[in-house]
Amino acid sequence: MTALNQYQRLEAAGIWRETPKAQLRDVIVSFGDATLVLTDPRSEVPLTHWSLPAVTRLNPGKMPARYAPGGPEAGEELEIEDELMISAISKVHRAIEASKPHPGRLRGGLMLGAAAVMAVLALFWVPPALVRHAADIAPPAQRAEIGRLILAEIAKTTGSPCSRPAGDMVRQKLATRLIGPEAEIAVVPATLRGALRLPGPITVIGEDLIEGQLSPEVAAGHILAAQAAAVSDDPMLAALRYAGPRATFHLLTAGTLPGKALSGYGEKLLADAVPRPDDEQLLAYFTRAGISSEPYARSLDPTGEAVLGLIEADPFRTAIPKPVLSDREWIALQEICDQ
C-alpha cells in the first residue's frame, strides 16, 4: 500500500496505557509491517503491535489524538500529539476505506474484491511469514496459555507434573531465582535428560535432574541452558510451526488455537534432542545467575572431555557462587514427586 510505504520510517512520541487502571508510560510509535509498533524509549524493546486497519480514533478532531486497537471497549489507549503521525494514520485509513467496494460499482467492486483476496492470500497464507508474525505479536497471556497446552501434551507421555505444597513453593522460588517472577518450573515424573523451555515462560524438567543429585546446581544449569537456547529458537515460534498456518491464522483471528492443533507436540518435544546453546552465550547466563557451570557440564559428560570449554571457563572457578537453594529447600524439591 503506497499510503503505508511512504511512512515506513515515521516515528513519534506517544503516551500509552495498557489497561484502564495501568499507569501512563512514554512510548515511541512507529510504522511496522501493517502495524503500529509501540516501543519502550529506554530499552528499545517493542511493547505491543496494533493492526493499522483496526486502530480507531476515539476523539476525532480533538487534540491530543486518542487511539485504541479496535474501539473503546479494548481498554488499551494511546495518545499522540505529533501532527505528522496523526495525518499518516488518517491517510492510511482513508486508503483502506477507498479500497473497499462501493454500492453501484459492481465491476470495480469485483476487481477490488479479487485484489483484496489476493492480498490476503499473499499476506496470510505464506506460512513462514504468517507463523513468524503470530509468534512476534503474541502477548504474554497467549504465550502462557499455549505453554500450558503443550505441558498437558507432555503429561500424556510423562504423567502429570509433580506437586506437593513444600516442593511447589521451592520450584516457584527457583523459577524466580533463575528466570523471573512470571516464570514457572514444572517437574514431571520422568527422565528428560535436560530441560524443555515452553512458551509462558514454562520450563519443564524431569525427576532425573533432582532425584539422587547431590545439589541443585545440575538442575539449575539445565534450566539456564533452556533459557539460553530459547533466545535463538523461540518456543512459541516452534509451537506455531508445528500447529501450521491454518491453526495460526485461527489464533490471529480468534485468539486461540484449534483444539487439536498441538496434538502430539509433547511427544515430539520429548523425542527430539534437548538443544544445547553456544558456550559463550550459556556462560553469560551462569555468570548473571551466580552459578558454577561445572556441575552442569559434568552432567553432560562425566569425563569432561566434551565440555572442557565450559569447565575451563567456569565463571566461579576461583570465586564462591551464590547458593541456589538452602539444604531444606533442596530436600523439599527432591520430594516433590513422592506420593
Salt bridges, closest charged atoms under 4 A:
ASP40 OD2 - ARG25 NH2 2.97
GLU77 OE2 - ARG66 NE 2.76
GLU97 OE1 - LYS100 NZ 3.47
GLU153 OE2 - LYS156 NZ 2.90
ASP168 OD1 - ARG171 NE 3.00
ASP234 OD2 - ARG143 NH2 3.34
ASP272 OD2 - LYS268 NZ 2.72
ASP279 OD1 - ARG276 NH2 3.01
GLU294 OE2 - ARG298 NH2 3.26
GLU329 OE2 - LYS173 NZ 2.54
